[in-house]
Amino acid sequence: MNLVTFNPERALDQLFDTDRFFGFPRENGEQAVVLPRVNVIEKEDAFHLEAETPGMTEKDISVEFHAGVLTLKGHREQNCEMEKNDYRIHEFSQQSFARSFRLSDQIDPEKIVARMDLGVLKVALPKKEQAKPKKIEIKVEP
């Protein structure tokens, strides 16, 4: 499975973003894109994908498989009862992400299972049963 993530617009934005060097919050209220970091592990019978989703629950995340692409989406609204003017520092914000992975044809889409475990989304991607070679017995004629 090849995973390549590159966003040239984001790379340029980071080059000219001096706020992150000095620790200043963004003035324009722009929400930063949050991509969960992932681990992909290959075992004999399955691939296992783990994605960091701190503070999110299973209600905030969706996992979809369509046309060979596994898509993880998440969105969490910040429950904010105080008015914006009451804050002196406001670093909590809504979070959302969408991340897709093209899967090989070795994956059995009917057996994909996802679960949450302490802020980590764990997706099991079982491999299809491989056609095992059939041994043909040679009979000896009398």
C-alpha positions, 0 to 999 in steps of 0.5 A: 500500500503506497501512502503519499500526502503532499499539499503544496498550498499548505506547504507555502502557507506554512512557509509564510506563517510566522504566527506559529514561531511566536505562538500567536493565535490566528487573527482571522479565525481560520481553522487549521486542517487537522490530519490524524497521524496514522500507523499502518501495520501489515500482518499475515492475514490483515492490514491494521490502520491506527489513526490518532483522533484525540477528543473524538468519539465514534459519533464524530467519525465516519469510515467509508469504503468505496471503489477501493478507497478507504476514507476516514472523516471526522468533525467535532464541534466545540461546545461553547456556552460562553460568548466569544468576548468572555475569553482571554485565551481561546485555543480550543476550536472545532476540528475536522479532517478527511483522509483517504487511502487507496487499498489494494485488491487484497482487501476483503471489503465485506470484513472491514471492522473499525473501533475506537480505543482511547482516542485511537481509531483502529481499522482492521482490513482483512486480506482475501482468502488466497487461492491455495494450490490444490494437490492433485493425486496421481493415480497408477493404473494396473 
